[in-house]
Amino acid sequence: MVNTPAAKQAAQSGNRLLEPDRVVRHDTMTRLIIRRFKRHRLAVVGLIVLSILVLTAVFAPVIAPHDPNTLNTADKLQGPSR
């Protein structure tokens, strides 16, 4: 409620029509979407799996620094190692 003399007088007289409206804050569309997304557990699990795959792809050169397509022709004819 607003603390103005008119609002106090309206509250004392019991007349709700003279009382100024309260300011109501509504959630933004983004917050509503995030709240609804977090309620859907399968979607959250899917986002986590997708995030892990993206992070693995981004950090692939650090995880496996060797080129998988290179051949070592000198060791090609050797037998199995112990």
C-alpha positions as CSV (number, residue, x, y, z in Angstrom):
1,M,0.0,0.0,0.0
2,V,1.0,3.6,-0.6
3,N,1.5,5.8,2.5
4,T,-0.1,9.0,1.4
5,P,-2.7,11.0,3.3
6,A,-5.4,10.1,0.7
7,A,-4.6,6.4,1.0
8,K,-4.8,6.5,4.8
9,Q,-8.1,8.3,4.6
10,A,-9.5,5.8,2.1
11,A,-8.3,2.9,4.3
12,Q,-9.9,4.4,7.4
13,S,-13.2,5.0,5.6
14,G,-13.2,1.5,4.2
15,N,-13.6,2.7,0.7
16,R,-11.4,0.5,-1.5
17,L,-12.3,2.4,-4.7
18,L,-10.3,5.4,-3.5
19,E,-7.3,3.4,-2.4
20,P,-4.5,3.5,-5.0
21,D,-3.6,0.2,-6.7
22,R,-0.6,-1.7,-5.5
23,V,2.3,-2.2,-7.8
24,V,2.5,-5.9,-8.7
25,R,5.7,-7.3,-10.2
26,H,5.2,-10.0,-12.7
27,D,7.8,-12.6,-13.8
28,T,9.4,-12.0,-17.2
29,M,8.9,-14.4,-20.0
30,T,12.5,-15.7,-19.6
31,R,11.9,-16.6,-16.0
32,L,8.7,-18.3,-16.8
33,I,10.4,-20.4,-19.5
34,I,13.3,-21.3,-17.2
35,R,10.9,-22.3,-14.4
36,R,8.9,-24.5,-16.7
37,F,12.0,-26.1,-18.2
38,K,13.4,-26.9,-14.8
39,R,10.2,-28.8,-13.9
40,H,10.6,-31.1,-16.8
41,R,13.3,-33.6,-15.5
42,L,13.9,-35.4,-18.8
43,A,14.6,-32.1,-20.5
44,V,17.1,-31.1,-17.8
45,V,18.9,-34.5,-18.2
46,G,19.0,-34.0,-21.9
47,L,20.5,-30.6,-21.5
48,I,23.2,-32.0,-19.2
49,V,24.1,-34.8,-21.7
50,L,24.2,-32.3,-24.5
51,S,26.4,-30.0,-22.5
52,I,28.8,-32.9,-21.8
53,L,29.0,-33.8,-25.5
54,V,29.6,-30.1,-26.5
55,L,32.3,-29.7,-23.9
56,T,34.0,-33.0,-25.0
57,A,34.0,-31.7,-28.6
58,V,35.4,-28.3,-27.6
59,F,38.2,-29.8,-25.5
60,A,38.9,-32.8,-27.8
61,P,42.4,-31.5,-28.7
62,V,43.3,-31.4,-25.0
63,I,41.8,-34.8,-24.2
64,A,43.4,-36.6,-27.2
65,P,46.3,-34.6,-28.5
66,H,47.4,-37.3,-31.0
67,D,46.2,-37.4,-34.6
68,P,44.1,-40.6,-35.1
69,N,44.9,-40.7,-38.8
70,T,48.7,-40.8,-38.7
71,L,50.4,-44.1,-39.4
72,N,53.7,-45.2,-38.1
73,T,55.1,-47.1,-41.0
74,A,58.3,-48.1,-39.2
75,D,56.4,-50.2,-36.7
76,K,53.9,-51.6,-39.2
77,L,55.6,-55.0,-39.6
78,Q,56.5,-55.6,-35.9
79,G,54.9,-58.4,-34.0
80,P,52.6,-57.9,-31.0
81,S,54.2,-56.2,-27.9
82,R,54.3,-57.7,-24.5
